[in-house]
Amino acid sequence: MGDYGGDEGVRRRGCSCTKEDFLPEESFRSWGNYAKALKDTPRRLKDRVLTRSLDQTELVDVKARSQHEMKKTLNWWDLMWFGIGAVIGAGIFVLTGLEAQQHAGPAVVLSYVVSGISALLSVFCYTEFAVEIPVAGGSFAYLRVELGDFMAFIAAGNIVLEYVISGAAVARSWTSYFATLLNHQPNDFRIVAHSLSPDYRYLDPIAVVVLAIICVMAVMSTKGSSRFNYIASIFHVAVIIFIIIAGLTKADTKNYSDFAPFGARGIFQASAVLFFAYVGFDAVSTMAEETKNPGRDIPIGLVGSMVITTLAYCLLAVTLCLMQPYTDIDKDAPFSVAFEAVGMGWAKYIVAAGALKGMTTVLLVSAVGQARYLTHIARTHMMPPWLAIVNEKTGTPVNATVVMLAATAVIAFFTSLGILSNLLSISTLFIFMLVAIGLLVRRYYVSGETTTANRIKFIVFLALILGSAIATAVYWAISTDGWIAYAITGPIWLLSTIGLWLFVPQARKPKVWGSPLVPWLPSLSIAINIFLLGSIDRASFERFGLWTLIILVYYLFFGLHASYDTAKEASSAKQMKNVEEGPMN
């Protein structure tokens, strides 16, 4: 694990880039060691799949590998505005029009309610973990404790990709809205490289500059980022209030006469897409390590921001559909075109300014969040430990922030929005589902305490909950008007959850703050997330599979051996005894 002791070691590691900073573990000391490690891969993989971390390990021992503490500067007010800043981006200004016109009509407001409830279920699951394990790793740390190293790494790899791709997409959208604000076409501010293929020839230097400024802000201070975020978010809320009030002065209730033209299926189809207008709150859970009073601040901050966001989205959707018949709503710039249609063309500049602000804070909060994910992954040595270093002066993970935003900037510079803007983020739903499963495991299974009979009952009921949810999602994806399968899968899900509730005693109670209605709430969260997965296109599943294969290869050749060595070295040290909980038997 390298020398973590002494000031000299800390100084050397903080500013150098030697092999020791990237691969300090025993398995990489020589080619002979590496060959031995590769031969031992099956046994090591089994160990990492079956071994779970402990809360205390994540909170103390793993955290200590960053050399310096992150500064505890955030309260519930900061977290609430971070939540609003992370979630309310440009999506609301684009997706609402598209879904109202093509799938839901004026009933798009119900789609926002459905997706808002499903997001709130995930928020409750995240909140209990963030309060109990307030570390920078977010879902990676939670899954390491409940589902083991291997599942945590697969989840983390997908979240990191999602952050980079979505960051690049938002940065390029920033350029497009900036051009609109100045009465230009989006590509007017891009450099055209004719020698490159069409998807990569529009080079975007503005996106790179925006990301560089965001990087400096994220590195300098978390509290400073928070202040900027809530000042900008207050401006954004003002823009949203303006749109609602100005729009409702031009409301025509006749536009609501055909409320749900596409029926219930259209409402659910729209909600599957609109769910992604709520994504971003998971970045806030990574800030738990910098929160002054996690038990109070995290529940208020996370749940409060989600309630405010859902209310804002519903009011915006109602306003849009009252201003124009849903058939006339513009797919690309719904609010701008709606204001022009009612004779308030000047309002499109206010909408563009609001969207620009939204994208700026989304970039900032995701930059802060993604760096903390990477930091905690690097603390376990699944990624090079150089990325785990927290700067002593700023109390922020400088290396992780710069690396993540550099990767985002490279992709944003070359790649067109058409390739990036697949908003249907399969990885996000996958992670949310795993966190809900993790919460059930946390409450119902404690190694050494749960009896064999209770463990078997828990596994059977959980398998039935997952199986019925997957069957429902598959049937939804392949059938357009059937209902017989739902009459089978629905009761199976319901009876499985009742069985878990009545016949398996909870093995652990939350210490400070717990998610309400367990097992109902996480079980419903699992079902909804899997159901929404059934609404996602095939190309997304192919991309998910390809990326998972790439990170699996990296894990088997590097991450597995580095994290195995680190865990064994830590567990053998006297001051870190009892680090690992052992096999899930």
C-alpha positions in Angstrom: 0.0 0.0 0.0 3.0 2.3 0.1 4.3 4.5 2.9 1.4 6.5 4.3 3.3 7.4 7.5 5.3 10.5 8.2 5.2 14.0 6.7 7.9 13.2 4.1 5.8 10.4 2.7 2.7 12.6 2.5 4.6 15.4 0.8 6.3 13.1 -1.7 3.1 11.4 -2.6 1.1 14.6 -2.9 3.3 16.1 -5.6 5.0 13.3 -7.5 3.7 10.9 -10.2 5.8 7.8 -9.7 4.8 4.2 -10.1 4.3 4.1 -6.3 1.5 6.7 -6.6 -0.4 4.6 -9.1 0.4 0.9 -8.5 2.0 0.7 -5.0 0.5 -2.8 -4.1 2.5 -6.0 -3.6 1.1 -7.6 -6.8 2.7 -4.9 -9.0 6.2 -4.8 -7.3 7.6 -7.0 -10.0 6.6 -9.0 -13.1 6.9 -12.2 -11.1 4.5 -10.9 -8.5 2.1 -9.9 -11.2 2.2 -13.3 -12.8 1.5 -14.9 -9.4 -1.4 -12.6 -8.8 -2.9 -13.4 -12.3 -2.7 -17.1 -11.6 -4.5 -16.5 -8.3 -7.3 -14.5 -10.0 -10.2 -17.1 -9.4 -9.6 -17.3 -5.7 -9.1 -13.5 -5.3 -12.3 -12.9 -7.4 -14.3 -15.2 -5.1 -12.9 -13.4 -2.1 -13.8 -9.9 -3.4 -17.3 -11.1 -4.5 -18.2 -12.6 -1.1 -16.4 -10.1 1.1 -18.4 -7.1 2.4 -16.9 -4.0 3.9 -18.0 -2.6 7.3 -19.5 0.8 8.1 -16.5 1.5 10.3 -14.0 0.6 7.6 -15.5 3.1 5.1 -15.9 5.8 7.8 -12.4 5.6 9.3 -9.8 3.3 7.6 -10.7 3.9 4.0 -11.2 7.6 4.5 -7.8 7.9 6.1 -6.1 6.8 2.9 -6.8 10.3 1.5 -4.1 11.7 3.9 -6.2 14.8 4.7 -9.8 15.2 5.8 -12.4 16.9 3.6 -13.6 20.1 5.4 -17.0 19.8 7.0 -18.6 23.1 5.8 -22.0 22.1 4.5 -25.5 22.3 6.2 -29.0 21.4 5.1 -29.4 24.8 3.3 -26.3 24.1 1.1 -27.5 20.5 0.4 -31.0 21.6 -0.5 -29.7 24.1 -3.1 -27.1 21.6 -4.3 -30.0 19.2 -4.9 -32.0 21.9 -6.8 -28.9 22.9 -8.7 -28.0 19.3 -9.6 -31.5 18.3 -10.8 -33.1 21.4 -12.4 -31.0 21.7 -15.6 -32.0 22.3 -19.2 -34.0 19.1 -19.3 -37.2 20.7 -18.1 -37.0 23.2 -20.9 -36.7 20.5 -23.6 -38.2 17.2 -22.4 -41.6 18.7 -21.4 -42.5 19.8 -24.9 -41.3 16.6 -26.5 -43.3 14.3 -24.2 -46.4 16.5 -24.2 -46.5 16.5 -28.0 -45.6 12.9 -28.6 -46.7 10.8 -25.7 -48.9 12.3 -22.9 -50.6 15.5 -24.1 -51.6 17.8 -21.2 -51.5 14.7 -18.9 -47.7 15.2 -19.0 -48.2 16.7 -15.5 -49.2 13.2 -14.3 -46.1 11.8 -15.9 -44.0 14.3 -13.8 -45.9 13.2 -10.7 -45.2 9.4 -11.4 -41.5 10.0 -12.1 -41.2 12.4 -9.2 -42.6 9.7 -6.8 -40.2 7.1 -8.2 -37.3 9.5 -7.8 -38.4 10.3 -4.2 -38.4 6.6 -3.4 -34.7 6.4 -4.5 -34.0 9.6 -2.5 -35.2 7.9 0.7 -33.0 4.8 0.1 -30.0 7.1 -0.6 -30.7 9.2 2.5 -30.6 6.4 5.0 -27.3 5.3 3.6 -25.9 8.8 3.5 -26.8 9.4 7.1 -25.4 6.0 8.4 -22.3 6.0 6.2 -21.5 9.7 5.5 -18.5 9.3 3.2 -17.6 10.7 -0.2 -18.2 7.4 -2.1 -22.0 7.7 -2.3 -23.6 4.6 -3.8 -20.1 3.0 -4.3 -19.5 2.9 -0.5 -23.0 1.8 0.3 -22.8 -1.1 -2.2 -19.4 -2.1 -0.9 -20.8 -2.5 2.6 -24.0 -4.4 1.5 -23.3 -6.2 -1.8 -19.5 -6.5 -1.7 -16.5 -5.1 -3.6 -17.3 -6.6 -7.0 -20.9 -5.3 -7.4 -19.8 -1.9 -6.1 -17.1 -1.7 -8.7 -19.4 -2.6 -11.6 -21.9 0.0 -10.4 -19.1 2.6 -9.8 -17.6 2.1 -13.3 -21.0 2.8 -14.9 -21.7 5.9 -12.8 -18.3 7.4 -13.7 -19.0 6.9 -17.4 -22.4 8.4 -17.0 -21.0 11.5 -15.3 -18.4 12.0 -18.0 -20.8 11.5 -20.9 -23.6 13.6 -19.4 -21.1 16.4 -18.4 -19.9 16.5 -22.0 -23.5 16.7 -23.4 -24.4 19.5 -21.0 -21.2 21.5 -21.8 -22.1 21.3 -25.5 -25.7 22.3 -24.8 -24.3 25.3 -22.9 -22.7 26.5 -26.1 -25.9 26.1 -28.1 -28.0 28.1 -25.5 -25.3 30.7 -25.3 -25.5 31.1 -29.1 -29.3 31.4 -28.9 -29.0 34.1 -26.3 -26.8 36.1 -28.7 -29.1 35.4 -31.8 -26.7 33.0 -33.4 -26.9 29.5 -34.7 -25.3 26.9 -32.3 -22.5 25.9 -34.7 -21.5 29.6 -35.2 -19.3 29.3 -32.2 -17.8 26.0 -33.1 -14.7 25.3 -35.3 -15.4 23.0 -38.3 -12.7 20.4 -39.0 -13.8 19.1 -42.4 -11.2 16.2 -42.3 -13.0 14.6 -39.4 -16.2 12.5 -39.6 -19.5 14.4 -39.4 -20.2 13.4 -35.7 -16.8 14.7 -34.6 -16.0 17.7 -36.8 -17.7 20.5 -34.9 -15.0 21.3 -32.3 -16.4 23.2 -29.3 -13.8 25.4 -27.5 -16.5 27.2 -25.4 -17.5 23.9 -23.8 -13.9 23.3 -22.8 -13.5 26.8 -21.4 -16.8 26.4 -19.4 -15.5 23.1 -18.0 -12.1 24.6 -17.1 -13.9 27.4 -15.1 -16.1 24.8 -13.4 -13.0 22.8 -12.5 -11.3 25.8 -10.9 -14.4 26.5 -8.8 -14.8 22.8 -7.7 -11.1 22.6 -6.7 -10.9 25.9 -4.8 -13.6 25.2 -2.2 -16.7 23.2 -1.7 -18.3 25.9 0.4 -17.5 28.5 -2.3 -19.1 26.2 -4.9 -22.1 25.9 -2.7 -22.4 29.7 -2.4 -22.2 30.2 -6.1 -24.7 27.3 -6.6 -27.4 28.7 -4.4 -27.1 32.3 -5.7 -27.4 30.9 -9.3 -30.2 28.5 -8.2 -32.2 31.4 -6.7 -31.9 33.2 -10.0 -33.1 30.0 -11.7 -36.1 29.7 -9.4 -36.9 33.3 -10.2 -36.9 32.5 -13.9 -39.2 29.5 -13.3 -41.6 31.7 -11.2 -41.6 34.2 -14.1 -42.4 31.5 -16.7 -45.3 30.2 -14.6 -46.8 33.6 -13.8 -46.3 35.2 -17.2 -47.4 31.9 -18.9 -50.6 31.6 -16.8 -51.7 35.1 -17.7 -52.0 33.8 -21.3 -53.7 30.5 -20.2 -56.6 29.0 -22.2 -58.5 26.2 -20.4 -59.8 25.0 -23.8 -56.2 23.5 -24.3 -57.0 21.1 -21.5 -60.2 19.7 -23.1 -58.4 16.6 -24.4 -56.4 15.9 -21.2 -55.0 12.4 -21.9 -55.1 11.8 -25.7 -52.6 8.9 -25.6 -54.2 7.1 -22.6 -52.4 5.6 -19.5 -49.7 4.0 -21.7 -48.7 7.4 -23.0 -48.5 8.8 -19.5 -46.2 6.0 -18.3 -44.1 6.1 -21.5 -43.5 9.8 -20.9 -42.7 9.3 -17.2 -40.0 6.8 -18.2 -38.3 9.6 -20.1 -39.1 12.4 -17.7 -37.5 10.4 -14.8 -34.2 11.6 -16.1 -35.2 15.2 -15.4 -34.9 14.2 -11.7 -31.5 12.6 -12.0 -28.6 14.3 -10.2 -29.5 14.1 -6.5 -27.1 11.1 -6.2 -24.2 13.6 -6.5 -25.5 15.3 -3.4 -25.2 12.1 -1.3 -21.4 12.1 -2.1 -21.1 15.4 -0.1 -22.2 13.7 3.1 -18.5 13.6 4.3 -18.4 17.4 4.2 -21.7 17.8 6.0 -21.6 19.2 9.6 -24.6 17.2 10.9 -25.4 14.4 8.5 -28.3 13.0 10.7 -30.3 16.3 10.4 -28.9 18.0 7.2 -29.0 15.1 4.7 -32.7 14.2 5.1 -33.8 17.8 5.0 -31.5 18.7 2.1 -32.2 15.7 -0.1 -35.9 15.2 0.5 -36.6 19.0 0.5 -34.9 19.6 -2.8 -36.8 16.7 -4.4 -40.2 18.0 -3.2 -39.4 21.5 -4.5 -38.2 20.2 -7.8 -41.3 18.0 -8.3 -43.6 21.0 -7.6 -41.7 23.2 -10.0 -41.8 20.6 -12.8 -45.6 20.1 -12.4 -46.3 23.8 -12.4 -44.2 24.3 -15.5 -45.9 21.4 -17.3 -49.4 22.8 -16.5 -48.3 26.3 -17.7 -47.0 25.1 -21.0 -50.1 23.0 -21.8 -52.4 25.8 -20.9 -50.5 28.3 -23.2 -50.8 26.2 -26.3 -52.7 23.1 -27.7 -50.4 20.1 -27.1 -50.3 19.5 -30.9 -48.6 22.9 -31.4 -45.9 22.6 -28.8 -42.4 22.9 -30.2 -40.2 19.8 -29.5 -36.9 21.6 -29.3 -37.7 24.9 -27.5 -41.2 24.5 -26.1 -41.3 27.5 -23.8 -39.6 30.0 -26.1 -42.0 29.1 -29.0 -45.0 29.1 -26.7 -44.2 32.7 -25.5 -43.7 33.8 -29.2 -47.1 32.3 -30.0 -48.9 34.4 -27.4 -47.0 37.6 -28.4 -44.3 37.6 -25.8 -41.3 36.8 -28.0 -38.9 38.7 -25.7 -39.4 36.1 -23.0 -37.4 33.5 -24.9 -34.2 35.4 -23.8 -35.2 34.9 -20.1 -35.9 31.2 -20.8 -32.4 30.8 -22.5 -30.7 32.6 -19.6 -32.5 30.3 -17.1 -31.5 27.2 -19.1 -27.8 28.5 -19.2 -27.9 28.9 -15.4 -29.4 25.5 -15.0 -26.7 23.9 -17.1 -23.9 25.7 -15.2 -25.0 24.5 -11.8 -25.6 21.0 -13.1 -22.0 21.0 -14.4 -20.7 22.3 -11.0 -22.6 19.9 -8.8 -21.8 16.9 -11.0 -18.1 18.0 -11.0 -18.1 18.1 -7.2 -20.0 14.8 -7.0 -18.0 12.8 -9.6 -14.7 13.7 -8.1 -15.8 12.4 -4.7 -17.0 9.1 -6.3 -13.6 8.7 -7.9 -11.8 9.7 -4.7 -13.5 6.9 -2.6 -13.0 4.3 -5.4 -9.3 5.2 -5.4 -9.2 4.9 -1.6 -10.0 1.2 -2.0 -7.2 1.0 -4.6 -9.6 -0.2 -7.3 -8.4 2.9 -9.1 -4.9 4.4 -8.6 -4.5 5.8 -5.0 -3.0 9.0 -6.5 -6.7 9.9 -7.3 -7.7 9.6 -3.6 -5.4 12.4 -2.4 -7.3 15.3 -0.7 -5.5 18.7 -0.8 -4.5 19.9 2.6 -5.2 23.6 1.9 -8.5 23.4 0.0 -9.8 20.2 1.6 -11.0 19.1 -1.9 -9.9 16.1 -4.0 -7.9 18.1 -6.6 -6.4 15.2 -8.6 -9.8 13.4 -9.0 -11.6 16.6 -10.0 -9.0 17.6 -12.7 -8.9 14.0 -14.2 -12.6 13.7 -14.4 -13.2 17.1 -15.9 -10.2 16.7 -18.4 -11.9 13.5 -19.7 -15.2 15.3 -19.9 -13.6 18.2 -21.8 -11.9 16.0 -24.4 -15.2 14.3 -25.2 -17.1 17.6 -25.2 -14.6 19.2 -27.6 -15.0 16.6 -30.3 -18.2 14.7 -30.0 -21.6 16.0 -31.3 -24.6 16.2 -29.1 -26.4 13.5 -31.2 -24.1 10.9 -29.9 -24.0 12.2 -26.3 -27.6 13.2 -25.7 -29.1 9.7 -25.0 -30.8 10.9 -21.9 -32.2 7.5 -21.2 -29.5 6.7 -18.7 -29.6 2.9 -18.1 -26.7 3.1 -15.7 -28.6 5.5 -13.3 -31.6 3.2 -13.1 -29.3 0.2 -12.5 -27.5 2.0 -9.7 -30.8 3.2 -8.1 -32.1 -0.4 -8.2 -28.9 -1.8 -6.6 -29.1 0.9 -3.8 -32.7 -0.2 -3.0 -31.6 -3.9 -2.9 -28.7 -2.8 -0.7 -31.1 -1.1 1.7 -33.1 -4.3 2.1 -29.9 -6.3 2.6 -28.8 -3.8 5.2 -32.1 -4.1 7.2 -32.7 -7.8 6.9 -29.2 -9.4 6.8 -26.4 -9.0 9.4 -23.6 -11.5 9.2 -23.4 -13.6 12.3 -26.8 -12.5 13.6 -29.3 -13.5 10.9 -30.3 -17.1 11.3 -30.0 -19.5 8.3 -33.8 -19.9 8.1 -34.3 -16.1 8.0 -31.5 -15.7 5.5 -33.1 -18.3 3.1 -36.5 -16.7 3.5 -35.0 -13.3 2.8 -33.2 -14.5 -0.4 -36.4 -16.2 -1.7 -38.6 -13.2 -1.1 -36.0 -10.8 -2.7 -35.6 -13.2 -5.7 -39.4 -13.1 -6.2 -39.5 -9.3 -5.9 -36.8 -9.0 -8.6 -38.2 -11.8 -10.8 -41.7 -10.3 -10.8 -40.4 -6.8 -11.5 -38.2 -8.0 -14.4 -41.1 -10.0 -15.9 -43.4 -6.9 -15.7 -40.7 -4.8 -17.4 -40.1 -7.4 -20.2 -43.8 -7.8 -20.8 -44.3 -4.0 -21.0 -41.4 -3.8 -23.5 -42.7 -6.5 -25.9 -46.5 -6.1 -25.5 -48.6 -3.1 -26.5 -52.1 -3.9 -25.2 -52.0 -7.2 -23.2 -52.7 -7.3 -19.5 -52.7 -11.0 -18.4 -49.0 -11.0 -17.4 -49.6 -8.0 -15.1 -52.3 -10.0 -13.3 -49.7 -12.6 -12.5 -46.6 -10.5 -11.9 -48.3 -7.8 -9.8 -49.7 -10.1 -7.1 -46.3 -12.0 -7.0 -44.6 -8.7 -6.2 -47.2 -7.8 -3.7 -47.2 -11.2 -1.9 -43.4 -11.3 -1.9 -43.2 -7.9 -0.2 -45.9 -8.9 2.3 -44.0 -12.1 3.0 -40.8 -10.2 3.7 -42.7 -7.8 5.9 -44.4 -10.4 8.0 -42.1 -13.5 8.1 -38.5 -12.0 8.1 -37.5 -10.0 11.2 -35.4 -6.9 10.6 -31.8 -7.6 11.7 -30.7 -4.0 12.0 -32.4 -0.7 12.9 -31.0 2.6 11.7 -29.1 4.5 14.3 -30.0 8.0 13.4 -32.5 8.3 10.5 -34.2 5.5 8.7 -36.1 5.2 5.5 -39.9 4.9 6.3 -42.1 1.9 5.3 -39.4 -0.7 4.9 -39.7 -3.2 3.1 -42.5 -1.5 1.0 -40.6 1.6 0.0 -37.3 -0.1 -1.3 -39.4 -2.9 -2.8 -41.5 -0.4 -4.8 -38.3 1.5 -5.8 -36.8 -1.8 -7.2 -40.0 -2.5 -9.1 -40.3 1.1 -10.6 -36.6 1.3 -11.6 -36.7 -2.1 -13.3 -40.1 -1.1 -15.0 -38.5 2.1 -16.3 -35.5 0.0 -17.6 -38.1 -1.9 -19.8 -38.9 1.5 -21.5 -35.3 2.0 -22.6 -34.1 1.4 -26.2 -31.9 -1.5 -27.3 -28.9 0.7 -28.2 -28.6 1.8 -24.5 -28.5 -1.8 -23.4 -25.7 -2.5 -25.9 -23.7 0.5 -24.7 -24.2 -0.6 -21.1 -23.0 -4.1 -21.9 -20.0 -3.0 -23.8 -18.8 -0.5 -21.1 -19.4 -3.1 -18.4 -17.2 -5.6 -20.3 -14.4 -2.9 -20.6 -14.5 -2.2 -16.8 -14.6 -5.9 -16.1 -11.4 -6.5 -18.1 -9.8 -3.6 -16.2 -11.0 -5.0 -12.9 -9.7 -8.6 -13.6 -6.2 -7.3 -14.6 -5.7 -4.4 -12.2 -8.5 -3.3 -9.8 -9.1 -6.8 -8.4 -5.4 -7.4 -7.4 -4.8 -3.8 -6.1 -7.9 -3.8 -3.9 -7.3 -7.4 -2.7 -3.7 -6.5 -1.6 -4.9 -3.3 0.1 -7.6 -5.1 2.0 -5.3 -8.0 3.1 -2.6 -5.5 4.2 -5.1 -3.5 6.1 -6.7 -6.5 7.8 -3.3 -7.8 8.9 -2.2 -4.6 10.5 -2.9 -4.4 14.2 -4.4 -1.0 14.2 -6.8 -2.0 11.4 -8.0 -5.3 12.8 -11.4 -6.6 11.9 -11.6 -4.5 8.7 -13.5 -7.1 6.6 -16.7 -8.8 7.7 -15.8 -12.0 6.0 -17.8 -14.3 3.6 -21.6 -13.9 3.5 -22.3 -17.3 5.1 
